[in-house]
Amino acid sequence: MEIKLSKYCDFCFGVKRASGLIEEALEGAKGPFYSLGPFIHNPRVVEKFSQKGLKTISSLRDIKGGTLVIRSHGISPNVLKKAKALGLKLLDVTCPNVKKSQEIVSFLARQNYKIIIVGDKTHPEVKSLIGTCGASRAFVVNRSETLKKLKLKGARVGVIAQTTQSKIKYLKILTKLLEKDFSEIKIYNTICEDTLSRQKEASLIARDVEMMLILGGKMSANSRRLTQISRASGAPTYHIESASQIKPEWLKRKASVGVAGGASTPKWIVTEAVKKIIQERGDSSKCSVKLNKKI
Ligand code: SF4
């Protein structure tokens, strides 16, 4: 069996940076440390960090003091204000790409643009963008059909995408949007490079193998998108969080399997999955692991 491994099988730049900063703080500074919601959408990594002292909370009301970690997805200014009012210390690990998106919506809001955010309105990054530009001027669009409800006549419109959005979907929505009546439009390409490379790579591998495994948290938007892209490229695809979820029957009579990971999936989780595939085959001499080189 040939196992084709994506070149992007580790944390993305933003998550690597965030986890490094948090680890440093957990080792050096006095706790307690809190994250409002999981600091990344990967339960296994969140569990490891919780053992080191990073507690996940669901509301600021749950805490009395300590350090609040601002996650790589960013935070809404309102929540930030509340945290400051509570006297919490802050450790800001917002990804620079998300910060850039926040600056864009803040600029557009100051210039009185209507702002269209292409993304998932329940995702923390999108919530932080809505909070930054103000809910009254932000419209979150996840499907081109939603655009029908939008009245843009005479408006100046600014459009950005959630950083982990699929490029194909963004282009599809933009194409529909351009049919509408508005006075001016500014379109920003805010999909991050890492996301684009992962999507391109997963799609290329999926075209070449009999089955794909996407490693990533079930709540991870970018892992779910990789799964959709892989399926759309033609390979039966399974989205799993860990090697233990690999079912032996998936691998039966397969000559090639592709493996890719989401932005919040560390290398060790991917390595475990590759080892499990080899173990299931029962004879490691019949398996070869290759890094995809076509990209
Ligand atoms: S996926 Fe991109 S935007 Fe999101 S944390 Fe990673 S590098 Fe930053």
Boltz pocket constraint, residues with backbone or C-beta under 6 A from the ligand:
constraints:
  - pocket:
      binder: B
      contacts: [[A, 12], [A, 13], [A, 14], [A, 15], [A, 72], [A, 95], [A, 96], [A, 97], [A, 98], [A, 163], [A, 164], [A, 192], [A, 193], [A, 194], [A, 195], [A, 222], [A, 263]]
      max_distance: 6.0
